[in-house]
């Protein structure tokens, strides 16, 4: 399965479209749009990860996944801002997101670091390096969930 630039671009465009209006909502103190946007962002990331996982399993060339990997890097950089104080009620976010903010931000940066390696492997069309980086990126997601997300 090959992901076209269009598919990756659509996921990135959707994430940007969802997040764009948030600065005004956050300034007004309304966390609801931020919660909706972060849930949509995670859904989009999950869809991209699913496409990459299927591609890795099928042994397809990985160069076409660079846009999806870049979207994960961009999302990882955005994650801390998507969790302002007071935006955890009724969500799967654990209180540790706010009480251990430094750890949460470090976990988001770990995702960025691992996904950056994933981008490089995709751009090089290096299937073996991509598989390793994909596993490391997925592990970074899972590690954050263990500490900062309810099951």
C-alpha positions as CSV (number, residue, x, y, z in Angstrom):
1,X,0.0,0.0,0.0
2,X,1.5,3.3,-1.1
3,X,0.4,6.6,0.5
4,X,0.3,9.4,-2.0
5,X,1.4,12.9,-1.2
6,X,-2.3,13.8,-1.5
7,X,-3.2,11.4,1.3
8,X,-0.5,12.7,3.6
9,X,-1.4,16.3,2.7
10,X,-5.0,15.7,3.4
11,X,-4.2,14.5,6.9
12,X,-1.9,17.5,7.5
13,X,-4.5,19.9,6.1
14,X,-7.2,18.4,8.3
15,X,-5.1,18.8,11.4
16,X,-4.2,22.4,10.6
17,X,-7.9,23.2,9.8
18,X,-9.0,21.7,13.1
19,X,-6.3,23.5,15.1
20,X,-6.4,26.9,13.4
21,X,-9.4,28.4,15.2
22,X,-8.2,27.3,18.6
23,X,-6.1,30.3,19.5
24,X,-9.1,32.5,20.0
25,X,-11.1,29.8,21.8
26,X,-8.2,29.2,24.2
27,X,-7.8,32.9,24.8
28,X,-11.5,33.1,25.8
29,X,-10.9,30.2,28.3
30,X,-13.1,27.7,26.6
31,X,-11.3,24.3,26.7
32,X,-14.1,22.4,24.8
33,X,-12.8,23.3,21.3
34,X,-9.3,22.3,22.4
35,X,-10.5,19.0,23.7
36,X,-12.3,18.3,20.4
37,X,-9.3,19.4,18.4
38,X,-6.8,17.3,20.3
39,X,-9.1,14.2,20.0
40,X,-9.4,14.8,16.3
41,X,-5.6,15.3,16.1
42,X,-5.0,12.0,17.8
43,X,-7.6,10.3,15.5
44,X,-5.8,11.7,12.5
45,X,-2.4,10.5,13.8
46,X,-3.9,7.1,14.5
47,X,-5.2,6.9,11.0
48,X,-1.7,7.8,9.6
49,X,-0.1,5.2,11.9
50,X,-2.5,2.6,10.7
51,X,-1.6,3.3,7.1
52,X,2.1,3.1,7.9
53,X,1.6,-0.1,9.9
54,X,-0.2,-1.7,7.0
55,X,2.6,-0.6,4.7
56,X,5.3,-2.0,6.9
57,X,3.4,-5.3,7.2
58,X,3.0,-5.5,3.4
59,X,6.6,-4.6,2.8
60,X,5.8,-1.7,0.5
61,X,8.3,1.1,-0.3
62,X,8.2,3.6,2.6
63,X,9.1,6.9,0.8
64,X,5.4,7.7,0.4
65,X,5.0,7.8,4.2
66,X,7.2,10.8,4.7
67,X,4.3,13.2,4.9
68,X,2.5,11.1,7.5
69,X,5.7,10.9,9.5
70,X,6.2,14.6,9.3
71,X,2.6,15.1,10.5
72,X,3.5,13.1,13.6
73,X,6.5,15.4,14.2
74,X,4.3,18.5,13.9
75,X,1.6,17.0,16.1
76,X,4.1,16.0,18.7
77,X,5.4,19.6,18.9
78,X,1.7,20.7,19.3
79,X,0.7,18.2,22.0
80,X,1.6,20.2,25.1
81,X,-0.3,23.2,23.9
82,X,-3.4,21.0,23.4
83,X,-3.6,20.4,27.1
84,X,-4.1,23.8,28.8
85,X,-5.1,23.8,32.5
86,X,-8.8,22.9,33.0
87,X,-9.1,20.8,29.8
88,X,-9.1,17.4,31.4
89,X,-12.6,17.0,32.7
90,X,-14.5,14.3,31.0
91,X,-11.5,13.1,29.0
92,X,-9.0,10.2,29.1
93,X,-6.2,12.6,30.2
94,X,-4.9,11.7,33.6
95,X,-4.2,14.5,36.1
96,X,-0.5,13.7,35.7
97,X,-0.6,15.7,32.4
98,X,-0.8,18.8,34.5
99,X,0.8,17.7,37.8
100,X,3.9,16.3,36.0
101,X,4.0,18.8,33.2
102,X,7.8,18.5,32.7
103,X,7.4,14.8,32.3
104,X,4.5,15.2,29.9
105,X,6.4,17.7,27.8
106,X,9.4,15.3,27.8
107,X,7.2,12.5,26.6
108,X,5.9,14.7,23.7
109,X,9.4,15.6,22.8
110,X,10.4,11.9,22.8
111,X,7.6,11.4,20.2
112,X,9.0,14.2,18.1
113,X,12.5,12.8,18.3
114,X,11.4,9.3,17.3
115,X,9.2,10.5,14.5
116,X,12.0,12.7,13.2
117,X,14.0,9.5,12.7
118,X,11.0,8.0,11.0
119,X,10.8,10.9,8.6
120,X,14.5,10.5,7.6
121,X,14.0,6.8,7.0
122,X,10.9,7.4,4.9
123,X,12.6,10.0,2.8
124,X,15.6,7.7,2.3
125,X,13.1,4.9,1.4
126,X,15.1,2.7,3.8
127,X,12.6,0.0,4.7
128,X,14.7,-1.6,7.5
129,X,15.4,1.7,9.2
130,X,11.7,2.7,8.8
131,X,10.5,-0.5,10.5
132,X,12.8,0.2,13.4
133,X,11.9,3.9,13.6
134,X,8.2,3.0,13.3
135,X,8.5,0.6,16.3
136,X,10.4,3.3,18.3
137,X,7.7,5.9,17.4
138,X,4.9,3.6,18.4
139,X,6.7,2.8,21.7
140,X,7.0,6.5,22.4
141,X,3.2,6.8,22.0
142,X,2.6,3.8,24.2
143,X,5.0,5.1,26.9
144,X,3.1,8.4,27.1
145,X,-0.3,6.6,27.3
146,X,0.9,4.5,30.2
147,X,1.5,7.5,32.4
148,X,-0.8,10.2,31.0
149,X,-3.9,8.5,29.6
150,X,-6.7,6.5,31.2
151,X,-7.5,3.2,29.5
